[in-house]
């Protein structure tokens, strides 16, 4: 709980809106930008670019550029990024099995609000 603990930075990264979705999309293997954007759905090109750069900086994703015409760029999980799949799968499983309860609780709370 120490505000200076380095784990806070890591928790911010894996707890943001897009990181878990990008990591899950890349578990099938390397993807090009457009395929990754389609797999994630709802993400703008700018936000996808920013998030990929941050994930690359953090060592979770690698970027490979192929000297072709046109240039081909692929993104893939690094071994460190792949090690995040187990925890994210567990969270996704929990979310899928409890989503209905949470939505029902939200509706009940909102209905009781003045």
Chimera marker file (.cmm) of the C-alpha trace (Angstrom):
<marker_set name="trace">
<marker id="1" x="0.000" y="0.000" z="0.000" r="1" g="1" b="0" radius="0.5"/>
<marker id="2" x="3.069" y="2.264" z="0.021" r="1" g="1" b="0" radius="0.5"/>
<marker id="3" x="2.501" y="5.101" z="-2.470" r="1" g="1" b="0" radius="0.5"/>
<marker id="4" x="6.133" y="4.750" z="-3.582" r="1" g="1" b="0" radius="0.5"/>
<marker id="5" x="5.865" y="1.014" z="-4.303" r="1" g="1" b="0" radius="0.5"/>
<marker id="6" x="6.819" y="0.229" z="-7.926" r="1" g="1" b="0" radius="0.5"/>
<marker id="7" x="3.935" y="-2.224" z="-8.152" r="1" g="1" b="0" radius="0.5"/>
<marker id="8" x="1.554" y="0.737" z="-8.372" r="1" g="1" b="0" radius="0.5"/>
<marker id="9" x="2.917" y="1.615" z="-11.797" r="1" g="1" b="0" radius="0.5"/>
<marker id="10" x="2.478" y="-1.974" z="-12.944" r="1" g="1" b="0" radius="0.5"/>
<marker id="11" x="-1.064" y="-2.160" z="-11.556" r="1" g="1" b="0" radius="0.5"/>
<marker id="12" x="-1.933" y="1.074" z="-13.353" r="1" g="1" b="0" radius="0.5"/>
<marker id="13" x="-0.670" y="-0.402" z="-16.612" r="1" g="1" b="0" radius="0.5"/>
<marker id="14" x="-2.567" y="-3.692" z="-16.396" r="1" g="1" b="0" radius="0.5"/>
<marker id="15" x="-5.637" y="-1.997" z="-14.951" r="1" g="1" b="0" radius="0.5"/>
<marker id="16" x="-6.127" y="0.544" z="-17.707" r="1" g="1" b="0" radius="0.5"/>
<marker id="17" x="-8.980" y="0.250" z="-20.164" r="1" g="1" b="0" radius="0.5"/>
<marker id="18" x="-7.089" y="-1.173" z="-23.148" r="1" g="1" b="0" radius="0.5"/>
<marker id="19" x="-4.078" y="-3.174" z="-21.931" r="1" g="1" b="0" radius="0.5"/>
<marker id="20" x="-5.998" y="-6.327" z="-20.927" r="1" g="1" b="0" radius="0.5"/>
<marker id="21" x="-7.869" y="-6.339" z="-24.243" r="1" g="1" b="0" radius="0.5"/>
<marker id="22" x="-4.690" y="-5.890" z="-26.292" r="1" g="1" b="0" radius="0.5"/>
<marker id="23" x="-2.857" y="-8.602" z="-24.356" r="1" g="1" b="0" radius="0.5"/>
<marker id="24" x="-5.805" y="-10.982" z="-24.789" r="1" g="1" b="0" radius="0.5"/>
<marker id="25" x="-5.960" y="-10.226" z="-28.529" r="1" g="1" b="0" radius="0.5"/>
<marker id="26" x="-2.244" y="-10.934" z="-28.947" r="1" g="1" b="0" radius="0.5"/>
<marker id="27" x="-2.425" y="-14.310" z="-27.245" r="1" g="1" b="0" radius="0.5"/>
<marker id="28" x="-3.311" y="-15.898" z="-30.601" r="1" g="1" b="0" radius="0.5"/>
<marker id="29" x="0.046" y="-14.760" z="-31.975" r="1" g="1" b="0" radius="0.5"/>
<marker id="30" x="1.524" y="-11.793" z="-33.808" r="1" g="1" b="0" radius="0.5"/>
<marker id="31" x="-0.924" y="-9.329" z="-35.315" r="1" g="1" b="0" radius="0.5"/>
<marker id="32" x="-0.638" y="-6.374" z="-37.607" r="1" g="1" b="0" radius="0.5"/>
<marker id="33" x="-1.995" y="-3.033" z="-36.420" r="1" g="1" b="0" radius="0.5"/>
<marker id="34" x="-5.264" y="-3.222" z="-38.370" r="1" g="1" b="0" radius="0.5"/>
<marker id="35" x="-5.956" y="-6.804" z="-37.267" r="1" g="1" b="0" radius="0.5"/>
<marker id="36" x="-5.210" y="-5.871" z="-33.668" r="1" g="1" b="0" radius="0.5"/>
<marker id="37" x="-7.508" y="-2.861" z="-33.876" r="1" g="1" b="0" radius="0.5"/>
<marker id="38" x="-10.297" y="-5.034" z="-35.285" r="1" g="1" b="0" radius="0.5"/>
<marker id="39" x="-9.764" y="-7.672" z="-32.589" r="1" g="1" b="0" radius="0.5"/>
<marker id="40" x="-9.934" y="-5.130" z="-29.764" r="1" g="1" b="0" radius="0.5"/>
<marker id="41" x="-12.881" y="-3.201" z="-31.172" r="1" g="1" b="0" radius="0.5"/>
<marker id="42" x="-13.795" y="0.351" z="-30.232" r="1" g="1" b="0" radius="0.5"/>
<marker id="43" x="-10.229" y="1.615" z="-29.858" r="1" g="1" b="0" radius="0.5"/>
<marker id="44" x="-9.072" y="4.578" z="-31.911" r="1" g="1" b="0" radius="0.5"/>
<marker id="45" x="-5.854" y="4.314" z="-33.921" r="1" g="1" b="0" radius="0.5"/>
<marker id="46" x="-4.272" y="7.036" z="-31.773" r="1" g="1" b="0" radius="0.5"/>
<marker id="47" x="-5.061" y="5.263" z="-28.491" r="1" g="1" b="0" radius="0.5"/>
<marker id="48" x="-3.969" y="1.896" z="-29.885" r="1" g="1" b="0" radius="0.5"/>
<marker id="49" x="-0.661" y="3.420" z="-31.000" r="1" g="1" b="0" radius="0.5"/>
<marker id="50" x="-0.110" y="5.064" z="-27.601" r="1" g="1" b="0" radius="0.5"/>
<marker id="51" x="-0.970" y="1.900" z="-25.700" r="1" g="1" b="0" radius="0.5"/>
<marker id="52" x="1.236" y="-0.290" z="-27.900" r="1" g="1" b="0" radius="0.5"/>
<marker id="53" x="4.162" y="2.092" z="-27.401" r="1" g="1" b="0" radius="0.5"/>
<marker id="54" x="3.675" y="1.970" z="-23.651" r="1" g="1" b="0" radius="0.5"/>
<marker id="55" x="3.401" y="-1.821" z="-23.647" r="1" g="1" b="0" radius="0.5"/>
<marker id="56" x="6.555" y="-2.029" z="-25.756" r="1" g="1" b="0" radius="0.5"/>
<marker id="57" x="8.350" y="0.323" z="-23.359" r="1" g="1" b="0" radius="0.5"/>
<marker id="58" x="7.224" y="-1.827" z="-20.430" r="1" g="1" b="0" radius="0.5"/>
<marker id="59" x="8.557" y="-4.965" z="-22.131" r="1" g="1" b="0" radius="0.5"/>
<marker id="60" x="5.155" y="-6.625" z="-22.547" r="1" g="1" b="0" radius="0.5"/>
<marker id="61" x="4.886" y="-6.319" z="-26.344" r="1" g="1" b="0" radius="0.5"/>
<marker id="62" x="7.483" y="-6.384" z="-29.090" r="1" g="1" b="0" radius="0.5"/>
<marker id="63" x="7.213" y="-4.657" z="-32.440" r="1" g="1" b="0" radius="0.5"/>
<marker id="64" x="8.768" y="-6.134" z="-35.558" r="1" g="1" b="0" radius="0.5"/>
<marker id="65" x="9.184" y="-4.108" z="-38.748" r="1" g="1" b="0" radius="0.5"/>
<marker id="66" x="9.602" y="-6.022" z="-42.010" r="1" g="1" b="0" radius="0.5"/>
<marker id="67" x="11.309" y="-4.291" z="-44.934" r="1" g="1" b="0" radius="0.5"/>
<marker id="68" x="8.619" y="-4.921" z="-47.509" r="1" g="1" b="0" radius="0.5"/>
<marker id="69" x="6.610" y="-2.672" z="-49.771" r="1" g="1" b="0" radius="0.5"/>
<marker id="70" x="4.465" y="-1.573" z="-48.087" r="1" g="1" b="0" radius="0.5"/>
<marker id="71" x="6.269" y="-1.912" z="-44.771" r="1" g="1" b="0" radius="0.5"/>
<marker id="72" x="4.758" y="-4.611" z="-42.575" r="1" g="1" b="0" radius="0.5"/>
<marker id="73" x="4.676" y="-4.165" z="-38.797" r="1" g="1" b="0" radius="0.5"/>
<marker id="74" x="3.637" y="-6.915" z="-36.384" r="1" g="1" b="0" radius="0.5"/>
<marker id="75" x="3.080" y="-6.865" z="-32.652" r="1" g="1" b="0" radius="0.5"/>
<marker id="76" x="3.503" y="-9.863" z="-30.385" r="1" g="1" b="0" radius="0.5"/>
<marker id="77" x="3.612" y="-10.615" z="-26.693" r="1" g="1" b="0" radius="0.5"/>
<marker id="78" x="7.031" y="-10.949" z="-25.139" r="1" g="1" b="0" radius="0.5"/>
<marker id="79" x="7.572" y="-13.760" z="-22.617" r="1" g="1" b="0" radius="0.5"/>
<marker id="80" x="6.870" y="-11.178" z="-19.893" r="1" g="1" b="0" radius="0.5"/>
<marker id="81" x="3.636" y="-10.165" z="-21.642" r="1" g="1" b="0" radius="0.5"/>
<marker id="82" x="2.622" y="-13.806" z="-22.088" r="1" g="1" b="0" radius="0.5"/>
<marker id="83" x="3.105" y="-14.336" z="-18.344" r="1" g="1" b="0" radius="0.5"/>
<marker id="84" x="0.254" y="-11.867" z="-17.820" r="1" g="1" b="0" radius="0.5"/>
<marker id="85" x="-2.233" y="-14.091" z="-19.680" r="1" g="1" b="0" radius="0.5"/>
<marker id="86" x="-2.936" y="-16.404" z="-16.724" r="1" g="1" b="0" radius="0.5"/>
<marker id="87" x="-3.922" y="-13.616" z="-14.324" r="1" g="1" b="0" radius="0.5"/>
<marker id="88" x="-5.918" y="-11.815" z="-17.034" r="1" g="1" b="0" radius="0.5"/>
<marker id="89" x="-7.720" y="-15.042" z="-17.970" r="1" g="1" b="0" radius="0.5"/>
<marker id="90" x="-8.687" y="-15.508" z="-14.320" r="1" g="1" b="0" radius="0.5"/>
<marker id="91" x="-10.030" y="-11.947" z="-14.107" r="1" g="1" b="0" radius="0.5"/>
<marker id="92" x="-11.916" y="-12.345" z="-17.403" r="1" g="1" b="0" radius="0.5"/>
<marker id="93" x="-13.457" y="-15.627" z="-16.207" r="1" g="1" b="0" radius="0.5"/>
<marker id="94" x="-14.526" y="-13.975" z="-12.947" r="1" g="1" b="0" radius="0.5"/>
<marker id="95" x="-15.986" y="-10.982" z="-14.815" r="1" g="1" b="0" radius="0.5"/>
<marker id="96" x="-17.920" y="-13.201" z="-17.211" r="1" g="1" b="0" radius="0.5"/>
<marker id="97" x="-19.379" y="-15.315" z="-14.401" r="1" g="1" b="0" radius="0.5"/>
<marker id="98" x="-20.329" y="-12.348" z="-12.218" r="1" g="1" b="0" radius="0.5"/>
<marker id="99" x="-21.323" y="-9.693" z="-14.767" r="1" g="1" b="0" radius="0.5"/>
<marker id="100" x="-25.037" y="-10.375" z="-14.394" r="1" g="1" b="0" radius="0.5"/>
<marker id="101" x="-24.872" y="-10.052" z="-10.587" r="1" g="1" b="0" radius="0.5"/>
<marker id="102" x="-22.983" y="-6.780" z="-10.861" r="1" g="1" b="0" radius="0.5"/>
<marker id="103" x="-25.387" y="-5.356" z="-13.422" r="1" g="1" b="0" radius="0.5"/>
<marker id="104" x="-28.354" y="-6.417" z="-11.262" r="1" g="1" b="0" radius="0.5"/>
<marker id="105" x="-26.768" y="-4.815" z="-8.186" r="1" g="1" b="0" radius="0.5"/>
<marker id="106" x="-26.128" y="-1.634" z="-10.155" r="1" g="1" b="0" radius="0.5"/>
<marker id="107" x="-29.744" y="-1.510" z="-11.322" r="1" g="1" b="0" radius="0.5"/>
<marker id="108" x="-31.034" y="-2.083" z="-7.779" r="1" g="1" b="0" radius="0.5"/>
<marker id="109" x="-28.750" y="0.645" z="-6.404" r="1" g="1" b="0" radius="0.5"/>
<marker id="110" x="-29.801" y="3.117" z="-9.097" r="1" g="1" b="0" radius="0.5"/>
<marker id="111" x="-33.487" y="2.320" z="-8.550" r="1" g="1" b="0" radius="0.5"/>
<marker id="112" x="-33.148" y="3.002" z="-4.815" r="1" g="1" b="0" radius="0.5"/>
<marker id="113" x="-31.306" y="6.301" z="-5.302" r="1" g="1" b="0" radius="0.5"/>
<marker id="114" x="-33.369" y="9.431" z="-4.624" r="1" g="1" b="0" radius="0.5"/>
<link id1="1" id2="2" r="1" g="1" b="0" radius="0.2"/>
<link id1="2" id2="3" r="1" g="1" b="0" radius="0.2"/>
<link id1="3" id2="4" r="1" g="1" b="0" radius="0.2"/>
<link id1="4" id2="5" r="1" g="1" b="0" radius="0.2"/>
<link id1="5" id2="6" r="1" g="1" b="0" radius="0.2"/>
<link id1="6" id2="7" r="1" g="1" b="0" radius="0.2"/>
<link id1="7" id2="8" r="1" g="1" b="0" radius="0.2"/>
<link id1="8" id2="9" r="1" g="1" b="0" radius="0.2"/>
<link id1="9" id2="10" r="1" g="1" b="0" radius="0.2"/>
<link id1="10" id2="11" r="1" g="1" b="0" radius="0.2"/>
<link id1="11" id2="12" r="1" g="1" b="0" radius="0.2"/>
<link id1="12" id2="13" r="1" g="1" b="0" radius="0.2"/>
<link id1="13" id2="14" r="1" g="1" b="0" radius="0.2"/>
<link id1="14" id2="15" r="1" g="1" b="0" radius="0.2"/>
<link id1="15" id2="16" r="1" g="1" b="0" radius="0.2"/>
<link id1="16" id2="17" r="1" g="1" b="0" radius="0.2"/>
<link id1="17" id2="18" r="1" g="1" b="0" radius="0.2"/>
<link id1="18" id2="19" r="1" g="1" b="0" radius="0.2"/>
<link id1="19" id2="20" r="1" g="1" b="0" radius="0.2"/>
<link id1="20" id2="21" r="1" g="1" b="0" radius="0.2"/>
<link id1="21" id2="22" r="1" g="1" b="0" radius="0.2"/>
<link id1="22" id2="23" r="1" g="1" b="0" radius="0.2"/>
<link id1="23" id2="24" r="1" g="1" b="0" radius="0.2"/>
<link id1="24" id2="25" r="1" g="1" b="0" radius="0.2"/>
<link id1="25" id2="26" r="1" g="1" b="0" radius="0.2"/>
<link id1="26" id2="27" r="1" g="1" b="0" radius="0.2"/>
<link id1="27" id2="28" r="1" g="1" b="0" radius="0.2"/>
<link id1="28" id2="29" r="1" g="1" b="0" radius="0.2"/>
<link id1="29" id2="30" r="1" g="1" b="0" radius="0.2"/>
<link id1="30" id2="31" r="1" g="1" b="0" radius="0.2"/>
<link id1="31" id2="32" r="1" g="1" b="0" radius="0.2"/>
<link id1="32" id2="33" r="1" g="1" b="0" radius="0.2"/>
<link id1="33" id2="34" r="1" g="1" b="0" radius="0.2"/>
<link id1="34" id2="35" r="1" g="1" b="0" radius="0.2"/>
<link id1="35" id2="36" r="1" g="1" b="0" radius="0.2"/>
<link id1="36" id2="37" r="1" g="1" b="0" radius="0.2"/>
<link id1="37" id2="38" r="1" g="1" b="0" radius="0.2"/>
<link id1="38" id2="39" r="1" g="1" b="0" radius="0.2"/>
<link id1="39" id2="40" r="1" g="1" b="0" radius="0.2"/>
<link id1="40" id2="41" r="1" g="1" b="0" radius="0.2"/>
<link id1="41" id2="42" r="1" g="1" b="0" radius="0.2"/>
<link id1="42" id2="43" r="1" g="1" b="0" radius="0.2"/>
<link id1="43" id2="44" r="1" g="1" b="0" radius="0.2"/>
<link id1="44" id2="45" r="1" g="1" b="0" radius="0.2"/>
<link id1="45" id2="46" r="1" g="1" b="0" radius="0.2"/>
<link id1="46" id2="47" r="1" g="1" b="0" radius="0.2"/>
<link id1="47" id2="48" r="1" g="1" b="0" radius="0.2"/>
<link id1="48" id2="49" r="1" g="1" b="0" radius="0.2"/>
<link id1="49" id2="50" r="1" g="1" b="0" radius="0.2"/>
<link id1="50" id2="51" r="1" g="1" b="0" radius="0.2"/>
<link id1="51" id2="52" r="1" g="1" b="0" radius="0.2"/>
<link id1="52" id2="53" r="1" g="1" b="0" radius="0.2"/>
<link id1="53" id2="54" r="1" g="1" b="0" radius="0.2"/>
<link id1="54" id2="55" r="1" g="1" b="0" radius="0.2"/>
<link id1="55" id2="56" r="1" g="1" b="0" radius="0.2"/>
<link id1="56" id2="57" r="1" g="1" b="0" radius="0.2"/>
<link id1="57" id2="58" r="1" g="1" b="0" radius="0.2"/>
<link id1="58" id2="59" r="1" g="1" b="0" radius="0.2"/>
<link id1="59" id2="60" r="1" g="1" b="0" radius="0.2"/>
<link id1="60" id2="61" r="1" g="1" b="0" radius="0.2"/>
<link id1="61" id2="62" r="1" g="1" b="0" radius="0.2"/>
<link id1="62" id2="63" r="1" g="1" b="0" radius="0.2"/>
<link id1="63" id2="64" r="1" g="1" b="0" radius="0.2"/>
<link id1="64" id2="65" r="1" g="1" b="0" radius="0.2"/>
<link id1="65" id2="66" r="1" g="1" b="0" radius="0.2"/>
<link id1="66" id2="67" r="1" g="1" b="0" radius="0.2"/>
<link id1="67" id2="68" r="1" g="1" b="0" radius="0.2"/>
<link id1="68" id2="69" r="1" g="1" b="0" radius="0.2"/>
<link id1="69" id2="70" r="1" g="1" b="0" radius="0.2"/>
<link id1="70" id2="71" r="1" g="1" b="0" radius="0.2"/>
<link id1="71" id2="72" r="1" g="1" b="0" radius="0.2"/>
<link id1="72" id2="73" r="1" g="1" b="0" radius="0.2"/>
<link id1="73" id2="74" r="1" g="1" b="0" radius="0.2"/>
<link id1="74" id2="75" r="1" g="1" b="0" radius="0.2"/>
<link id1="75" id2="76" r="1" g="1" b="0" radius="0.2"/>
<link id1="76" id2="77" r="1" g="1" b="0" radius="0.2"/>
<link id1="77" id2="78" r="1" g="1" b="0" radius="0.2"/>
<link id1="78" id2="79" r="1" g="1" b="0" radius="0.2"/>
<link id1="79" id2="80" r="1" g="1" b="0" radius="0.2"/>
<link id1="80" id2="81" r="1" g="1" b="0" radius="0.2"/>
<link id1="81" id2="82" r="1" g="1" b="0" radius="0.2"/>
<link id1="82" id2="83" r="1" g="1" b="0" radius="0.2"/>
<link id1="83" id2="84" r="1" g="1" b="0" radius="0.2"/>
<link id1="84" id2="85" r="1" g="1" b="0" radius="0.2"/>
<link id1="85" id2="86" r="1" g="1" b="0" radius="0.2"/>
<link id1="86" id2="87" r="1" g="1" b="0" radius="0.2"/>
<link id1="87" id2="88" r="1" g="1" b="0" radius="0.2"/>
<link id1="88" id2="89" r="1" g="1" b="0" radius="0.2"/>
<link id1="89" id2="90" r="1" g="1" b="0" radius="0.2"/>
<link id1="90" id2="91" r="1" g="1" b="0" radius="0.2"/>
<link id1="91" id2="92" r="1" g="1" b="0" radius="0.2"/>
<link id1="92" id2="93" r="1" g="1" b="0" radius="0.2"/>
<link id1="93" id2="94" r="1" g="1" b="0" radius="0.2"/>
<link id1="94" id2="95" r="1" g="1" b="0" radius="0.2"/>
<link id1="95" id2="96" r="1" g="1" b="0" radius="0.2"/>
<link id1="96" id2="97" r="1" g="1" b="0" radius="0.2"/>
<link id1="97" id2="98" r="1" g="1" b="0" radius="0.2"/>
<link id1="98" id2="99" r="1" g="1" b="0" radius="0.2"/>
<link id1="99" id2="100" r="1" g="1" b="0" radius="0.2"/>
<link id1="100" id2="101" r="1" g="1" b="0" radius="0.2"/>
<link id1="101" id2="102" r="1" g="1" b="0" radius="0.2"/>
<link id1="102" id2="103" r="1" g="1" b="0" radius="0.2"/>
<link id1="103" id2="104" r="1" g="1" b="0" radius="0.2"/>
<link id1="104" id2="105" r="1" g="1" b="0" radius="0.2"/>
<link id1="105" id2="106" r="1" g="1" b="0" radius="0.2"/>
<link id1="106" id2="107" r="1" g="1" b="0" radius="0.2"/>
<link id1="107" id2="108" r="1" g="1" b="0" radius="0.2"/>
<link id1="108" id2="109" r="1" g="1" b="0" radius="0.2"/>
<link id1="109" id2="110" r="1" g="1" b="0" radius="0.2"/>
<link id1="110" id2="111" r="1" g="1" b="0" radius="0.2"/>
<link id1="111" id2="112" r="1" g="1" b="0" radius="0.2"/>
<link id1="112" id2="113" r="1" g="1" b="0" radius="0.2"/>
<link id1="113" id2="114" r="1" g="1" b="0" radius="0.2"/>
</marker_set>
